[in-house]
């Protein structure tokens, strides 16, 4: 496995040392690491290990830093990087964009707390978000909305071979007792509280030597001067040594009798506590942050409230006087460090995250509607599942229509949205934010609108497939050019799927009714006499497509003839808007006609269609449902092209007059002879089609193919 680690610099620090340790351990296991940073003292160690380092200015907090995205993307592709791992906000932004461009997974590690503004959000955009302590994990969940299932807890690990543990350290009492404080000099680190506690301890234990290790940083001296003044005022200057920045911290910890961490705010982790445990030095810490993952109060160390000088004083006196307690606690801490904080454990858990990320594929299919279009998309769902059997496949569909495919076995989840609001930029951004939390790797845009193109891009999907249409088509990076000639809908979708490696076209339609819908259908159909053919009439169409409607008079004439010559019952199907059309059948006998207009849900429609012997429909949803269920269907095409919209069906008859004006793709007819494409379809020719369909074995009454 080959990964790229990107961080601001390689100066001395816990994050930087962790990257060096990880690179060394991965190389020893035969894995490769490439490191990108602005440089620093630790680059020499990478060179000695034979780990490649690229020096880029990825530490600068300015917009100019984004010029490095293309450079980093080229490095990713040239080095055949499999995973990009960002470890700080500015490098993470560059790494995320470059990973998107190079189409490789992106992972983050959150090494601390981040202010809750947009610039910090990138730390939660990893396919996996590694946190170094439970408190940081809770911070990312609560403040950045990272789903818990994308969080992975991996404590920082240390190379135990670099730390000499002396189990008999507390068997004797030295003449001078040493207390050490390690960390950046800052008011939030609590060094003033520490000095005040030392002042009280010294009254009872005068033979003390105190080491304060750390510095403020380049050009900063104000707090350092305050600490020096405090030491003088408390009469501690003779026993306190300010040691500055040191590289021999393990050795210093080993020489100390007690480590005190006095921080006032939550520490993200507390590596120095782990290092003290590795060498066998007793620990006192304030009860904050990630330290709670390390110190079990009273068992392997002592915890005190932050800012509580008296509690800190009592705890320091207790451990400095009780060598047997120190021996017990340091043994327990060393054991916990070996179990939970060893470098090998950190490396193995990190590699497991990498393997998990490589193996996982989350696919978002975008098909908002209408119902017929969703039915026609089912073969695409099946082909994707066959190509990616272990992937998580989710469908984004209109809230009103989602139930029609809710039982599809090829989908793991149907995400309902308000299609009508997608053009609202605020709704679009909220939806994109939600989808980004899901961490989709691939989007398959079967809707192919400018809004769905934008949605896939804003959702952070790495590979975005679809037909390049409109001004936002450039947002797709797995784009297909729309064909010039009309072609069947499933074959058209297959062009997009082929961009993802799907090689075999399978255009079989399928649908599944829920048990509740089947019970509803049984109840309704019980009103019709058994033994008669049941022929469904789809009376209407979408309100925007009145040109798809066959005249109601033609339906009445056809129904009468079906009843008279074939002893068939008629089932009227339609939406609430089609209810007035059914009034024309009020005078017909109850055993001749069953009126279900305005009564069926999308799932009910599927269950009712299963019970039919044949269906007569224009280019609308029930036509697709019948084709999917294997129900014989007579399809009446007017303003649309059957070559493009007729679903795959084994037992179907397509009736189209092929007038010069067809197909017009207009919802309203503007010709003098209104809707001639539909009115010229005669009841007689439809009757003959239905008669032939019913004569075939597949149309046996009560035995539809499902």
Secondary structure, 3 states (H helix, E strand, C coil): CEEEEECCCCCCCHHHHHHHHHHHHHHHCCCEEEEEECCCCCHHHHHHHCCEEEECCCCCCCHHHHHHHHHHHHHHHHCCCCEEEECCHHHHHHHHHHHHHHCCEEEEEECCCCCCCHHHHHHHCCCEEEECCHHHHHHHHHHHCCCHHHEEECCCCECHHHCCCCCCHHHCCCCCEEEEEECCCCHHHCHHHHHHHHHHHHHHCCCEEEEEECCCCCCCCHHHHHHHHHHHHCCCCCCEEEEECCCCHHHHHHHCCEEEECCCCCCCCCHHHHHHHHHCCEEEEECCHHHHHCCCECCCEEEECCCCHHHHHHHHHHHHHCHHHHHHHHHHHHHHHHHHCEHHHHHHHHHHHHHHHHHCCEEEEECCCCHHHHHHHHHHHHHHHHHCCCCEEEEEEECCCHHHHCCCCCCCEEEEECHHHCCCHHHHHHHHHHHHHHCCCEEEECCCCHHHHHHHHHCCCCEEEEECCCCCHHHCCEEECCCCCCCCHHHHHHHHHHCCCCCCCCCCCCCCCCHHHHHHHHHHHCCCCCCCCEEEEECCCCCCCHHHCCCHHHHHHHHHHHHHHHCCEEEEECCHHHHHHHHHHCCCCCCCEEECCCCCCHHHHHHHHHCCCEEEEECCHHHHHHHHHCCEEEEECCCCCHHHHCCCCCCEEEECCCCCCCCCCCCCCCCCCCCHHHHCCCHHHHHHHHHHHHHCHHHCCCCCCC
